[in-house]
């Protein structure tokens, strides 16, 4: 029995949920999200909550039940609060600056890397070493953060590069210089 799928999703005031066939549209103060779900899972609205039911206790239906509930809960949270991820830049001379809506990264290449935000994503800069990625869709925010981080991932010897805020990079020992006999 899926424990995640059994829990109803509270719909806060100011959020409208439209269910048509397998397509769910969630509108809120931050924006609108639309997603197509599996026809096996039934989504109903009862007393200001969204309730999900599955047809059987098969393994695939249990998995789909929990997944659908988690995705739907993220949609509701996204249109009310929004999601954000923060990246940190570590390294001598590494910095980020904002040029209009675009970001300009200087991360040890011979050229500057310029990034334009995807639709539905807002890129912000805090100081010269922090990037904030904000948006309504948790999936899209995470994907954009991963793409930016992949430009220059933190190396395992000095720790220089882009990393998520709070991410710990385990540094490897460099070459061991031993005494010669």
LOZATI-775585 format. One record per residue (C-alpha): residue in three letters; x, y, z. Coordinates in Angstrom, 1 decimal, decimal comma, always signed. Last residue first. Layout:
<atoms>
@r=ala x=X y=Y z=Z
...
</atoms>
This chain:
<atoms>
@r=unk x=+66,8 y=+6,6 z=-0,8
@r=unk x=+64,4 y=+9,1 z=-2,2
@r=unk x=+62,0 y=+10,8 z=+0,1
@r=unk x=+58,3 y=+10,8 z=-0,9
@r=unk x=+56,2 y=+13,4 z=-2,7
@r=unk x=+52,6 y=+12,4 z=-2,5
@r=unk x=+50,7 y=+13,7 z=-5,4
@r=unk x=+47,5 y=+15,5 z=-4,3
@r=unk x=+45,1 y=+14,1 z=-1,7
@r=unk x=+41,5 y=+14,1 z=-2,9
@r=unk x=+39,0 y=+16,7 z=-1,7
@r=unk x=+35,5 y=+15,7 z=-0,7
@r=unk x=+33,1 y=+18,4 z=-2,0
@r=unk x=+30,3 y=+19,3 z=+0,4
@r=unk x=+27,2 y=+20,8 z=-1,0
@r=unk x=+25,7 y=+23,6 z=+1,2
@r=unk x=+24,7 y=+25,8 z=-1,7
@r=unk x=+25,0 y=+23,7 z=-4,9
@r=unk x=+28,4 y=+23,7 z=-6,6
@r=unk x=+30,2 y=+25,6 z=-9,3
@r=unk x=+34,0 y=+25,5 z=-9,7
@r=unk x=+37,2 y=+25,1 z=-7,6
@r=unk x=+37,3 y=+22,3 z=-5,0
@r=unk x=+41,1 y=+22,1 z=-5,2
@r=unk x=+41,6 y=+18,4 z=-6,0
@r=unk x=+38,0 y=+17,0 z=-6,6
@r=unk x=+37,0 y=+19,6 z=-9,2
@r=unk x=+33,8 y=+21,6 z=-8,7
@r=unk x=+31,7 y=+21,3 z=-11,8
@r=unk x=+32,3 y=+24,0 z=-14,4
@r=unk x=+29,5 y=+24,3 z=-17,0
@r=unk x=+27,7 y=+21,3 z=-15,4
@r=unk x=+26,5 y=+23,5 z=-12,5
@r=unk x=+24,5 y=+25,7 z=-15,0
@r=unk x=+22,9 y=+22,6 z=-16,5
@r=unk x=+22,1 y=+21,1 z=-13,1
@r=unk x=+20,5 y=+24,4 z=-11,9
@r=unk x=+18,4 y=+24,5 z=-15,1
@r=unk x=+17,2 y=+20,9 z=-14,5
@r=unk x=+16,4 y=+21,5 z=-10,9
@r=unk x=+14,4 y=+24,6 z=-11,6
@r=unk x=+12,5 y=+22,8 z=-14,4
@r=unk x=+11,5 y=+19,9 z=-12,3
@r=unk x=+10,4 y=+22,0 z=-9,4
@r=unk x=+8,2 y=+24,0 z=-11,7
@r=unk x=+7,2 y=+27,5 z=-10,5
@r=unk x=+10,6 y=+29,2 z=-10,8
@r=unk x=+13,7 y=+30,5 z=-9,1
@r=unk x=+17,4 y=+29,9 z=-9,8
@r=unk x=+19,7 y=+31,9 z=-7,5
@r=unk x=+23,4 y=+32,3 z=-8,3
@r=unk x=+26,0 y=+33,1 z=-5,7
@r=unk x=+29,6 y=+34,2 z=-6,1
@r=unk x=+29,7 y=+37,9 z=-7,0
@r=unk x=+27,1 y=+39,1 z=-4,6
@r=unk x=+23,7 y=+37,6 z=-4,9
@r=unk x=+22,7 y=+37,0 z=-8,5
@r=unk x=+19,3 y=+36,1 z=-9,8
@r=unk x=+18,0 y=+33,9 z=-12,6
@r=unk x=+14,2 y=+33,7 z=-13,1
@r=unk x=+12,8 y=+30,6 z=-14,8
@r=unk x=+9,3 y=+30,4 z=-16,5
@r=unk x=+10,8 y=+30,6 z=-20,0
@r=unk x=+14,5 y=+29,6 z=-20,0
@r=unk x=+17,0 y=+32,1 z=-18,7
@r=unk x=+19,9 y=+33,2 z=-21,1
@r=unk x=+23,4 y=+32,2 z=-20,1
@r=unk x=+26,7 y=+33,9 z=-21,1
@r=unk x=+30,0 y=+32,1 z=-20,6
@r=unk x=+33,0 y=+34,4 z=-20,6
@r=unk x=+36,0 y=+33,3 z=-22,6
@r=unk x=+39,5 y=+32,0 z=-21,8
@r=unk x=+37,8 y=+29,7 z=-19,3
@r=unk x=+38,4 y=+29,9 z=-15,6
@r=unk x=+34,9 y=+30,5 z=-14,3
@r=unk x=+33,7 y=+33,9 z=-15,5
@r=unk x=+30,0 y=+33,5 z=-15,8
@r=unk x=+27,7 y=+36,1 z=-17,4
@r=unk x=+24,0 y=+35,7 z=-16,5
@r=unk x=+21,3 y=+37,0 z=-18,8
@r=unk x=+18,2 y=+39,1 z=-17,9
@r=unk x=+20,0 y=+42,4 z=-18,4
@r=unk x=+23,7 y=+41,5 z=-17,9
@r=unk x=+24,0 y=+39,9 z=-14,4
@r=unk x=+27,3 y=+39,1 z=-13,0
@r=unk x=+29,1 y=+35,9 z=-11,9
@r=unk x=+32,6 y=+35,3 z=-10,5
@r=unk x=+35,6 y=+33,1 z=-10,5
@r=unk x=+38,8 y=+35,0 z=-10,0
@r=unk x=+40,2 y=+32,7 z=-7,4
@r=unk x=+37,8 y=+29,8 z=-7,0
@r=unk x=+34,4 y=+28,8 z=-5,5
@r=unk x=+31,1 y=+29,7 z=-7,2
@r=unk x=+27,9 y=+28,9 z=-5,2
@r=unk x=+24,6 y=+27,7 z=-6,6
@r=unk x=+21,2 y=+28,3 z=-5,0
@r=unk x=+18,0 y=+26,5 z=-5,9
@r=unk x=+14,5 y=+27,9 z=-5,8
@r=unk x=+10,9 y=+26,7 z=-5,9
@r=unk x=+7,6 y=+28,6 z=-5,9
@r=unk x=+5,4 y=+29,4 z=-2,9
@r=unk x=+1,8 y=+29,1 z=-4,2
@r=unk x=+2,1 y=+27,9 z=-7,8
@r=unk x=+5,0 y=+25,6 z=-7,0
@r=unk x=+3,4 y=+24,1 z=-3,9
@r=unk x=+0,3 y=+23,0 z=-5,9
@r=unk x=+2,5 y=+21,5 z=-8,7
@r=unk x=+4,8 y=+19,8 z=-6,1
@r=unk x=+1,7 y=+18,1 z=-4,5
@r=unk x=+0,6 y=+16,9 z=-8,0
@r=unk x=+4,0 y=+15,4 z=-8,7
@r=unk x=+4,2 y=+13,7 z=-5,3
@r=unk x=+0,6 y=+12,3 z=-5,7
@r=unk x=+1,3 y=+11,0 z=-9,2
@r=unk x=+4,5 y=+9,3 z=-8,1
@r=unk x=+2,9 y=+7,6 z=-5,1
@r=unk x=+0,0 y=+6,2 z=-7,2
@r=unk x=+2,2 y=+5,3 z=-10,1
@r=unk x=+4,4 y=+3,1 z=-7,8
@r=unk x=+1,4 y=+1,4 z=-6,3
@r=unk x=-0,2 y=+0,9 z=-9,7
@r=unk x=+3,0 y=-0,7 z=-11,0
@r=unk x=+3,3 y=-3,1 z=-8,0
@r=unk x=-0,3 y=-4,3 z=-8,3
@r=unk x=-2,6 y=-3,2 z=-5,5
@r=unk x=-5,5 y=-2,4 z=-7,8
@r=unk x=-7,5 y=+0,5 z=-9,3
@r=unk x=-5,7 y=+3,4 z=-7,8
@r=unk x=-7,1 y=+6,4 z=-5,9
@r=unk x=-5,9 y=+10,0 z=-5,5
@r=unk x=-7,6 y=+12,6 z=-3,3
@r=unk x=-7,2 y=+16,4 z=-3,9
@r=unk x=-8,4 y=+18,5 z=-1,0
@r=unk x=-10,9 y=+21,4 z=-0,7
@r=unk x=-13,7 y=+19,2 z=+0,5
@r=unk x=-13,2 y=+16,5 z=-2,1
@r=unk x=-11,5 y=+16,9 z=-5,5
@r=unk x=-10,9 y=+13,7 z=-7,5
@r=unk x=-7,8 y=+12,2 z=-9,2
@r=unk x=-8,1 y=+8,6 z=-10,5
@r=unk x=-4,9 y=+6,8 z=-11,3
@r=unk x=-4,9 y=+4,4 z=-14,2
@r=unk x=-5,2 y=+7,2 z=-16,8
@r=unk x=-1,6 y=+8,2 z=-16,1
@r=unk x=-1,1 y=+11,9 z=-15,7
@r=unk x=-0,8 y=+14,9 z=-18,1
@r=unk x=+0,5 y=+18,1 z=-16,6
@r=unk x=-0,3 y=+21,8 z=-16,7
@r=unk x=+1,2 y=+24,4 z=-14,4
@r=unk x=+0,1 y=+28,0 z=-13,9
@r=unk x=+1,7 y=+31,0 z=-12,2
@r=unk x=+2,9 y=+32,5 z=-8,9
@r=unk x=-0,6 y=+33,5 z=-7,5
@r=unk x=-2,1 y=+30,1 z=-8,4
@r=unk x=-3,3 y=+28,0 z=-11,3
@r=unk x=-3,1 y=+24,2 z=-11,4
@r=unk x=-4,2 y=+22,4 z=-14,5
@r=unk x=-4,6 y=+18,6 z=-14,4
@r=unk x=-4,8 y=+16,4 z=-17,6
@r=unk x=-6,0 y=+12,8 z=-17,2
@r=unk x=-9,6 y=+13,5 z=-18,2
@r=unk x=-10,1 y=+17,1 z=-17,3
@r=unk x=-9,2 y=+18,1 z=-13,7
@r=unk x=-9,0 y=+21,9 z=-13,0
@r=unk x=-7,3 y=+23,0 z=-9,8
@r=unk x=-7,7 y=+26,6 z=-8,7
@r=unk x=-5,4 y=+28,1 z=-6,0
@r=unk x=-6,3 y=+31,3 z=-4,2
@r=unk x=-7,1 y=+29,4 z=-1,0
@r=unk x=-4,8 y=+26,5 z=-0,4
@r=unk x=-5,5 y=+23,0 z=-1,9
@r=unk x=-4,6 y=+20,3 z=+0,6
@r=unk x=-3,2 y=+17,1 z=-1,0
@r=unk x=-4,6 y=+13,9 z=+0,4
@r=unk x=-2,3 y=+11,2 z=+1,8
@r=unk x=-2,9 y=+7,8 z=+0,4
@r=unk x=-0,4 y=+8,1 z=-2,4
@r=unk x=+2,6 y=+8,6 z=-0,1
@r=unk x=+1,8 y=+5,5 z=+2,0
@r=unk x=+1,5 y=+3,3 z=-1,0
@r=unk x=+0,0 y=+0,0 z=+0,0
</atoms>
